[in-house]
Amino acid sequence: MAASPRGRDAAGCRPGALALAAVLALAPAPALAGPDASLAGGITRRANGNPGDGGAATELALMWPIDGRFAFGGVVFADDLGTALTDLTDPGTGELLGTVAGEHRWSFGGAWRGEARVASNRRFRMSWGADFGYGRQETDLHGEVQDAVSGVIFATGPTFLWNAAPRHALGLSVAWKHSFASRDADPDRTSEWTTLLFVWRWQGARPQ
């Protein structure tokens, strides 16, 4: 049986290569920061469409920290833009019986979100964010869709957080939103509105 070449084992591998492979196999994988999860709920105001008296608003976001100060991720949202009230009359006498909910308008969708921390201390932090994504706006009457349009959505505004407990924060978020969806078919569609949200944020695991 022929002898193995010098510097190689019976399998034909150099000892140094075997040692390097063993070190890489045993080395722990690099720790990655977990995402921060935010759940928010509140109200919409200053919608420029009709109806545009506002309503409830909610969003869910996942953000991955970058370099401590910045974060990037995604958000899904649903904003109630308003409900019109119509008179209810007696069909026989014409007597006014009261008012009932009529046409209702809302917007929902998803977006990429970038966020930068602008101020912070041990207890409080303030950040400024911007969203860019896609949203759908629908108008319905008693649950039946009367009009719908989709388009690009942009939003921006500050978030103020109080570090209530380890890995938990509470605060407020204010955003101005703009929809680039066409208003040609229906000039009553909403293109601008604001949201005021109460925020709960959970911080993901951080590398040690």
N, C-alpha and C positions, 0 to 999 in steps of 0.2 A: 504493500500500500504506500503511495507516495506521500511524503511529508507535506504539511501545510506550509505555504509561503510564510517567510518571517513577517511578524507584525500582524498576522491574521489568525483567527481561530478556525476551527474545523468548518464552520459555516461560511467562511470567507469574509467575515466582517472584522474591521479594525476594532481593538478594545476601546479606543477613545470614542468611536461612534456609538458603541454599545453603552458606554457610561453616559454620554450626552442624552441618548434616547431614554435611559432609565431616569435621569434627572427630570426631563420634560414630562415623563409619564407621572412622576410622583409629585411634581410641583402643583400647587393649587391653582385653579383657574382664577384669572383676575376678577376681582369683585366689581360689580356694576351697580350704580345707583338705581334704586327702584323708583317708579313713577309716583308723583304726588297726585292724589285723587281729590277732586273738588265736586261737591254737590251744592247747588245754589237754588234758591227760590225767592220770588218777590213779585214785582209789579212792572208793567209797562206804562209809559206816559208819553205825551206829546207826539202821538202818531198823527201824521199829516193826511191820512186817508179818511174815508168815510165808509163805515163807522170807524171812529178813532178815539174813543173815550178810554181805551186801555183795558187792561185786565191782568191776569196772572202770567208769570214768566218763570221758566225753570231751565236749568242747564246742568250737564254733567261733563267734566273735563278730566283728562289724564295728561300730566305734564312731566317731562323728563328733564331734570336739572342739567345745565351745561355750565361748567366753570364757576359754580357757586352763585353767580349773579344772574344768569340767564336761564330760561327754560323754554322748551318747545314741545308741542304735543297737539292734541285734537280735542274738539268740543262738539257736543250735540246740544241742540236747544229747541225750545218750543215757546213762542210768545203769542199771547192773546192780545190782539190789537184793538178789539172793541166789539160791542154788540148794540145794534140799534133797537129802539123801543117803538112799537107801533100801537095805535089805539085799537081797542077791541070794542066793537059796538054790537048792539042787538040787531040782527038782520031784519026783524019785523018792525021795530019801532025806531031804530036808529039811535037809541039811547047809548051813551058812552058807559061801558061796563068797566073800563080800566085800561091798563097797558100790558102788553105781552112782549116777550123777546122776539125780535125779527131777524134781520140779516146779521150774520156774525162773520168776523174776519180774523184770521190768525196766520202765523208764519212759523215754519219749522225747517230744520236742516242741520248741516254739519260744516265744520270749518277747521282749518289748521290755525293754531294759536301760538304766537310768540310772546314772551313776557320778559321784562327786565326789571330788576329790583333797583329802585331809585333812592331808598332810605330804609334804615333798619337799626334796631338796637335789641337789647335782650328780650323785650316784651312786645314790641310792635315792629311792623314792617309795611312798607308801601311799595307797590309795583305798578308798572304801566304795561298794558297788554294790547295786542292787535290781532284781530281774526280776519281770515280771508278764506271764503268757502262758497258753498252753494246752498240756496234756500228755496223753499216753495211757499207760496202764499195762496191761501184758499179763502173763498167766501161761500158760506153755506146758509141755508134757510131751513131751520128745524132739522139739521143733520144732513140735508141733501145739498151737495156741492153745486153752486151756481156759477162759479168762476174760479179758475186756477191759473197760475203762472209761475214759472221758475226762473231763477237768475242768480247772478253772483251777489254775494253778501259780504259787506265789509263792516267791521265794528272796532271801536277803540275806546279805552277808558282806564281809570285807575282802580286798584283794589287795595283796601286797607285791612290788615289782618292783625289780630291780637293772639299771641302765643298762649293759649289757654292751658295747655298741658303738654307734656312731652309728645311730640309728633302730631299734635292736634292744634288747629288754629280756627278762630272764628272772626268774622268781619263783614265788611260791606264792599260791594262792587257796583260801580256806575259805568254804563256803557252807552255810547251813541252808535246807532246802527243805521246802515244805508243799504237799501236793496236796489240793484241795477236792473231789475226786471222791468219789462216794457209796461207803460201805462197807456199805450195808444188805444187798446181795445176797451179799457175801463179807466178813466181818469180818477176814479175814486180809490184805486189801489194805493196802498201805503208804500212810500219810498224811504221815509225817515221816521225813527222813533227812538226812545231811550228806555233803558231798563235800570231798575234799582233792585239789587239782589242781596239777600243775606247768605253768607258763604260759610260752609264748613269744609275745611281742608285737612286731609290726612297725609302726613309726610311718609313717603316710602323709605325703605331701608337705605342707609348710607354706608359706603365702604369704610372700614375701620383703618 
